[in-house]
Amino acid sequence: MEHSHSEHEMEQEMKKKHDDHDHHHMIADFKRRFWVCLVLTIPIVFLTPHIQHVLGIKDFIAFYGDTYVLFFLSSVVYFYGGYPFFKGMYRELKSRMPGMMTLVAVAITTAYIYSSAVVLGLKGEIFFLELVTLIDIMLLGHWLEMRSVRGASRALEELVKLLPSSAHKIMPDGETMDIHRDQLEVGDLILVKPGEKIPADGQIIQGETSINESMLTGESQPVYKQVGDEVIGGSINGDGSLQVEIMKTGKDSFLSQVINLVEEAQSSQSRTQNLADRFAMYLTLIALTGGFITLVTWMILTGQDLAFSLERAVTVMVTTCPHALGLAIPLVVAVSTALSASNGLLIRNRTSFEKARNIDAIIFDKTGTLTQGEFGVTQVIALDDLNPEEILKYAASLESHSEHPIARGVAAELTDHLPVENFSSIPGKGVEGVILGNEVKIVSSGYLNELGFRLDNTQVDELLSRGKTTVFVIINGQLKGVIALADIIRPESKETVSRFKKMGVKCLMITGDKQEVAEWVSTELGLDQYFAEVLPEEKAKKVKEIQKEGYTVAMTGDGINDAPALAQADVGIAIGAGTDVAVETADIVLVRSNPLDALYIIQLARSTYRKMVENLVWGAGYNIFAIPLAAGVLSAYGIILTPAMGAVLMSVSTIIVAVNSRFLKVEK
């Protein structure tokens, strides 16, 4: 059974690597085809009769058989450069959803067949230049677009990296032996030293410690663990040595369950067609219908010969596929990607990024997103003859010798520390030492009770009711003061929530932290709603629930516990300073760890969408103007669109789209 699971995991890994390889291969393929076709286009330009005429170089360049050389070079570009579009047309027609690939394939094939017939004797004009330039620009557009869209997610690899590669297995004779993590089995006894990562889910058999689970569960403060308590693989052991019995390995472990949730949410992510594909579908129908109507009209209703009627029909079909349409979306994507990067945003999923303009609910993780994920002193209460400043001086000096997160929070309050002698740690309970001849202890509330102290203080009760973490300062056996700490709220968080609410966006918070802590943060920031003590698997469910209420949801987080929710949300936004797995699962990454950048995302998404629409209007506007002329509706007045003039209009349209894309700005 285990063997089959290993084979399945190996198959999945091989499939993933294959997908990654395919993605990179496709980008390289489009790039190679573009450059080859672009080089071949240079001689095609100078061999094209109407270009020679316009430039006045026909007498210098023309030579015997030049038409056949033009035909040969154009054929190479058609078959080599056009291959991805033929392949794409097959897929689109097979799925009954004609789009950009079908439109391009129809246009270039029509132009190629007709132009080849002209070379072989049919009366008319050749369209080789229009054919190859259309291929060049479409290859360039797809290359730019694919570079902007992320490759396969590496989220699952980053999850596995959390686990240490080896474990200290305790053998029957009491000796320890280092083995690979994959060799662990349920029932094995392992030793976890201070500061090490726990290699697998298990139960403490011996020892006590504080364990940092913030990257896994969202719990902001280290959790005290003792004999009988369960520990999670990937979490970090604090200052105590543990003996742990392995309870779960492989697919049954906590991390594996998170991996499955990420996979499920990513695979269920809807794929929306982009605007260019929808335009292309309609233009394909217009091209085919328009070309047929033009052919029939000129031949049957006006009595023109086949050569003239075919030329008009082909001109219509080639004109219907404007070069500008191929660049309308990719150019804006490239500009917005560069613009976002310069402003501390990394767009990894363009489709989801485009959805950001419709966001009407945003969910924040608490720890590391709205808060700094670090403890800071919020209040010092003096209970005896010392004042708060003196109590903090003693506490900060003693805690400066400890690596515990709470200790670091206290120690950071002062830079000028008193000398400490005989420092020692009381695992899971506190620290002690001698300062200026005084015995000083800083202990937890649980250990305070063990020491026989009974504290009846309304200020302390209020702090506890608000979810504050408290430590108690004992000097020479007497309780002298209480220090309250809390996860520090980011200074930008309040402004972020306020501005989102002004925009009509509902602001929510999901956290694995305690109810009291969540309520305090929610009140401080003015959130619309919050969910506390939420397990990782429940975060994705909460996102689904809010989506079912009709909201377009953005999720912002930084921990592993946020990964499934980030994948489930319409737009997943990772704080860049968070874990790699959160970053890899998200659609957008905030490099600066500033929640205000989430506002910038929406502003940029709206500006980007508006610019895309403008570009498509320019492209479509060209068609609205050019197609009737190409069909010859004004021929009675001597106005008819020749292939050469069509090429000029295409170029103008393309230049306008390119320039317009460069003017992309963000609404402030």
N, C-alpha and C positions, 0 to 999 in steps of 0.2 A: 504493500500500500504506500509506504514511504517512498519506495522507488518510483512508483507512478507519479507521485506528487513532484518528485525531483525532475522527472522527465517533462512534466507539464510546465514547471517553472523554467526549465531550460528552453523549451519551445517558445514560451512567452518572451524570454530574453532574446532569443534568436530573432523572433518576429520583430521585436522592438528595434534591434540593431539593424535589421533589414529595412524597416520603415525609415529609420534615420538615414541610412545609406541612400535609399531611393530619393528622399527629399533633397539631399545634397547633390545627388547625381542629376536630378531634374534642373536644379539651379545652374549647375555647371553646363548642362546640355543646352539650355536656352542661351546662356552666355556665349558658348562656342558657336552655336548656329547664327546668333546675331552678328558676331564679328566676321565670320566667314561670308555671310550674305552682304554685309556692309561693304566689305572689300570688293566683292564681285559687282556691287551696284555702281561703283565708280566708272568702270568702262561702259556699263550699260547706259549710264547717263549720257556719255559722250557719243555713243553709237545710236542714240534715239534720234530719228529724223527731225521731229519738231524742235528738239533742244538744239540740234545743229543749226537749224534755221534761225531760231531766236538769237543764238549767240553769234551767228554769221560765220561758222567754222566748217560748214559742210565741205567746201572745196579743199580744206586742209586735212580733214579726217576721213572722209568717205573713201572706201576702197572696194575692190571687187570681192563680193561675198560677205560684206560687212553685216548684211541682214541675217545671214546664217550664223555668224559669230554671235550677234545679238540674241538670236533664237536659242543658241546653245547655252550661253551664259544665263539667260533668263530661265531656261529649263532646269539648270542646276539649282538656282535659287528657289524655283517653284517646288521641286521635289525635295530638296534638302531642307530648305527653310520652312516649307509648308507642311512637312510631315507632322509636327506636333498638332497642327490645326486639323489635319485630316483625322488623326487619332482622336482628338478631342471631339470632333463632329460625330464620329462613330459612337463615342460614349454618350454624348448629349442626345442623339437620336434614339439610341438604345433605351435611354431613360425617359424618352419622350419629353425632353426639356431642352429644345434648341436654344442656344445662347451665343456668346461671342465667338466661340470656336466654329460653330456652324456658319455664322455670318461671314467670317473671314474666309473659310474654306469655299463657300459658294462664290464669293466675290473673286477670289484669286483663280479658281478653276474656270469660271466663266471667262475671265479676262485671258487666261492662258490658252484655252481651247480656241477662242475666237481669234486671238493674235496669231496662233500657230496656223490657223486656216488662212489668214491674210498672207503670212509668209509663204504658204504653199500655193497661193494664187487667187484667193478670195479677195474681191475688191473691198477696200475699207482701210481703216487706220489701226495700227498696232497699239496695245495697251501694256506692253512689257514694263515700261517705267512705272506706271501706276501699280502694276502687279508686284514688282520687287520692293518698291518703297513701302507699300502696304505691309508686306511681309516683314521688312526691316523694323518698322515702327511697332508692329504687333509683338514681334519677338522681344524688342526692347521693353515694351510695356509689361509683358508677362515676366520678364527677368526682374525688373524693378519691383513688381508686385510680390513675387515669390521671395525676394530677399527681405521684404518688409514683414512677411508673415512668419511667425515662429515655426521652428521645426518641431519634431516630436518632443514631448515634455520629458524632462529628466527628473521629474518629481519622485518617481519610485526609487531611482538610484540614490537620491539624496536621503530618503527615508532610511534605506538600508545602512547608509554611512553612519547613522546615529549609533548603531550598535558597535561595540568594540569587536575587534577581529578574534580576540582570544579570551579565555576564561580560566580562573584558577580553580580547577576541580580538586575537591578534597577526597583523597583515596581512602579505602577501608582502613589502612594502617595509620591514618591521620596526616600523612604527608600530602603536600599539594603538588599538582602537576598541571602545567599550562597546556591547554588543548584549544583547538579551533572552535569558534562559537557553533559552527554547524554540527559538531560532534556531541553537543549537549543533548541529553535525553531527559524526559520527565522523571523526577525522582533523584536526579544527581544533586549532590551537595557541593556548593561553590563558596569560595571566599571572595568578598568584595572589599578591597582596601579603601581607606579614606581618599576622596577625590576621584575615584574611578567611576566609569560608567557601568551600569548593571547590564550584563550581557543578555538576560532573558527574564521573562515574567516569573516571579516566584514568591515564596513566603519566608519571612525571617525566622530562622531557627535559633539564632544566638546573636546578641548584640543590639545596640540601639543607636540611632543617628538621626540627622535631619537630611531629607532627600529633596533635591531640586527637581521638581516635575513640571516647571513652568512651560517648557517647550512642548510638553506632551498634553497636559491637562488644562493649562491656562491659570492654574493656581499661582498667584504672584509670590507668595512666601514659601520658603522651604517647609516641607511637611515632616513632622516628627514621627518616626517609625520605631517600633519596638517588636519584641518577639510575638509572632502570630500575625503581624501586619503583612499585607501583600505589597510587593514592589514591582515596578514596570520596567521592562527592558528598554534601555535608552536613557533612562533618568540617571541623574548624577548623585552619587553618594557624597555625603557631607564629611563630618569629622569623626565618624565612628567606624569601627571595623565590623563587618557583618558576615554571618554564615547564612546562606540562602539556599532553600530547597527549590529546585526548578519545578514549576507547575505547568507552564505552557511553552511550547517551542513551535517554530515554523508557522504554518497557516493559522494556528490557534492563538498566536500572540497578539497583544494589543496593537503593535505596529502593523502587523499583517492585516488586521481588521481595518485600520486607517487606510492602508494601501488599497484595499478592496473598495472602500468608500470613495476614494479619489478616482479610481478607475471607473466606477459606476457613474459618478457625477459627470466625468469628462465624456464618457461614451454617450450619455443621454443629452449632451449639449446640442441644441438645435443648430442647424446650419442654414442661415438665411442667404438667399441669392443676393449678390450686390447689385447696385443700381445699373451698372454697365451691362450685366447679363440680362437684366429685364429689358433694357433698351435694345440690346442686341437681338433678343427674341422677336420683338416687334419689327425691328428693321429687317430681319431675315424674311419675315412674311411680306413686308412691303417690297423688298428687293425682288423676290420671286414673282409676286403678284404684279408689281409695276413693270418688270421686264417682260412678262408674258403679255400684259395689256398693251404695252408699247409696241411689241412685235406684231400683234394681231391688228392693232389699230392702223399702223402704217401700211401693212401688207394688204389688208382686206378693205378698210374704209377709205384709204387714200390711194391705194393702187401702187404704192412704191415697190421697188424690187427687193429681193431677199437681202442683198448686201447692205443697202441703206437701212432697212428695217432692223436687221441684226445689229448693225453698229449702234443704232439708237437704243435697242434693248440692252446691249452689253454696257453702254455708257451709263444707263440708268442703274444697272445692277452693281457696277463698280462704284458709282457715285454714292449709292445708298450706304456703302461701308466706309464712312469717313475715317481718315487716319487719326483725327483728333479724338475719336471715341476710344481708341486703343490706349491713349495717354491720359484721358480725362481723369480716371480714377488713380492709376499708378503714380502719376506725378504728384497729385495731392497727398497720396499716402507717403511718398518719399519725403515731401516737404514737412508734413505733419510729424513724421517720425523723427526727423532731424530737429524740428522745433521742440518737440517734447523732450528729447534727450538733453538739449541745451537748458531746459528748465527742470531737470531732475526727474523726468518720467521716462520709463522704458515700456514702449507698447509691444506686447508679445503676441497679441491676438487681435487682428484688425477688425474682424466681424464683431467681436464683443466690444471693442473700443467704439465702434460706430453706434452701438446700442446705448452708450453712456449718455448720449444727448437726450434720451428718453427716461433717464433715471428719475423715479419719484419716491424712492425709499433707499436709504443707505444704512447699512448695519456695520457698526464698529465693534471690533474686539476691544477689550479693555486694556489688558496688560501689554505694554509695548506699543500700543497704538494711540489710545486716548491718554494713557499714562506712560511714564518713562520706563516702567518695568524695574525701577530701583526704589528702594526705601529711602525715605527722608523723614527727619524729625518734624512733627507738626506741633508738638506741645510738650512742655516739661512742667510737672507738678511737684512742688516741694511739700513734703509731709512733716518736716521737722525744722531744726534750726538753720539748715543750709538754704541758701537761695537757689533758684533754678540754674543760674549761671555756674555756680559751684558744682551742683549735681551733674550738669552736662560735662563739665571739665573732667571730673572723675570718670564718668561713663565713657566719654570719647577716648580718653587716654587708655583705659583698660581694653576697650573694644578694638583699638587700633592694632592690637596683637592677634586678632582673630580674622579668619577669612570668611566667616559666616556673612551672608548678604545683609542681615539685620545689623550685624556688628559694623559692617562697612558703612551702612547708612548713618549710624550714630557717630562713628569715627570721622566721617566726612564733614561733620558740622564744625569741627575745629581743626586748625593746622598746627597749633602750638600745644603739643601733648606733654603731660607730666610723665616722669620716669616710672616704669612699672617693674616690680620684682616678683619673682616666684609665680609668673603667669601660668595658669593651667585651664584647660577646657573641661567642662562638665557636659559630656555628649548629650545632645538633645535637651539640655536644661539651662545652660548658661556658661559663664566664665568667671574666674576669680583671680585675684592677685593682690599685691601689696603696693600701695601708693602713699608716699610720704609717711610711712610707718603705719598706715591704716589698712586693715583687711577689707577689701572691696569685692563685692559680688554683684553681678548683674544676671538676673535669673528670669525665667518665664513664670507666668501666673501659676502653672501646674506645679512647678518646683517650689514656688512660694508657699503653696498650701502644704507641701510635704515638709517644709521647714517649720510649719506651725504658725505662720503669720495669717491673721484674719484682717482683711482690709474692708472697711465700710466707708466709702468715699463717693459722693454723688458725682464729682467730676470724672473719676475713673469709670464709674458705671456708665456715664454718658459716652465716654470715649469708646468703651466696649460695644455699646449699643449701635454706634456708628461704624462698627467694623474695623476700628483702628487696632493695630498691633501694639501691645504694651510690654515693656520690660521694666523690671523693678530693681532699684539700686539699694543695696544693703551695705552699710559701712559699719564695721566693728559690731556686727550682729544686730544693728538697728535699721529698720526700714526708713530710708531718708527721702526717697522720691520715686516718681513714676515718669517714664519717658514714653510718649505716644509716637508711633511711626505709621506711615501709610505710603502706598505706592504713589509717587509724585505725579500729579496731573500735568500734562504738557501745557505750557503757556498758550499754545496755538489752538488747543482743543475747544475752548469756549467760543472763540471767534468762528472757528470752523462750523460748529453746531448752529450758532446764531445765523450765519450767512446762508447755510443750507436751508434753514427754516424759512428765511425770507424769500428764498427761491421756491418755496412750496414743497420742499423735499422732506419727507418724514425721516427723523433721526432716531435710530434704535441702537441698543448695545446688547451684545451677547458675551457672556463671560463664564468661565468655570469657577470664578471666585465666589465667596460667600454672599448671601443675600444682603447683609448689612453693608458690606463694602460696595456692592453694585448700587445699592440705593443711595449711598453717600455720593458716589461719582455721578450718578444720574441727576441728583439734585443740584450738585455743583455746576453741571454743564447745561442743565435745562433740556435734557433729552425727552423725546416724546414717549419712549417705552424702553424697558430693559428686561433681559432674561438672565437670571443668576443661576449658579451651580449647574450649568449646562455641560453635559458630557460631550466629547468630540463628535460621536455619532449623532447626537441630538442637534448639534449646530446645523448640519446640513438639512435635517428635518425642519428646523425652525425657518431656514431660508425658503424651503419648499412651501411651508405654510403661508409665509408672507407673499410669496409669488402667487399662490392660489387666490389670495385676496385681490389680485389684479394689479399688483405693483411690479414695476420693473426695478429689480433689486441689485444694488451694488454691495459687495461685502469687502470690508477692509480689515486685514489682520496680518499677524507676523509669525504666529507659532505653528507647529506641526498640527496642533489640534484644530487650526483654522483651515487646513488644506482641503478637506472635503467640502466645507462651506464655500471656500473660494472657488472651487470647481463647479459647485452647484449654482452659484449666483449668476445672474445675467452678465455682470461685470465683476471679476475678481481683482481686487487691488491689494497688492502685498507691500508692506513696509519693508524697504530695502535692507534695513539693518537687522531684519528678522532672520529666520532660518532659511537655508537654501531651498528646502522643500516647499515652503510657503511661496517663495519667489518663483520657483519652477511651475507651480500649479496655477499661479495667477495669470490674468490677462494683461495686467498693467502693474508695473513696479514703481513705487515711490522711493527714489534713491535717497532722498534727504530725511526720510522718517518724519515728515511733517504732514499732519492730517490736512492742513490747508491746501496741499497739492491735490487733494481729491476734488476740490472746487475747480482747480485749473483743468483737471481731466474733463469735466463736463463742459467747461468753456471751450476747450480745444476741440472736443468732439462736435459741439454745435457749429463752430467755425469751419471745421473740416467738412462736415456734411453740407453746409451751405456752399462751400467752394466746389465740392463735387457736383452739386446740382447746377451751379453756374457753368461749369465746364461742359456738362452734358447738354445744357441748353445751347451753348455755343456750337457744339457738335451737331445737335439736332437742328439748330437754326440754319446751319449750312445746308443740311439736307432739304429742309422745307423750301429753301430758296433754290437749291441746285437741281433737285430731282425733276420738277416740272420742265426746267430748261433743258435738262438732259433728254427728257422724253420728246422735246420738240414742240411744246404747246404754243410757243411764240414764233415758230418757223415761218408762219405766214407774214410776219413783220420783219423777217430777215434775221431774227435773233435765235440762235441755236448754240447750245453748249457743246463745244468740241472737247475731245479727250484732253487736249493740251490746256484749255481753259479750266476744265474740271480739276486738273492737277494743280493749277495755280490757286484755285479756291480752296482745295484741300490743304495746301501749304499754309495759306493765310489762316485758316481755321486752326491748324495745328499750332502755329506760332502764338495765336491768341490764347489758346488753352495753356501752353507752356508758360507764357508771361503771367496769366491770371493765377496760375498755381503758386508762383513765387510770391504773390501778394497775400498769401494766407496769414492772417493775424488772429490773435485771440481776443475775444470779447472780455473786457474787464468789468 
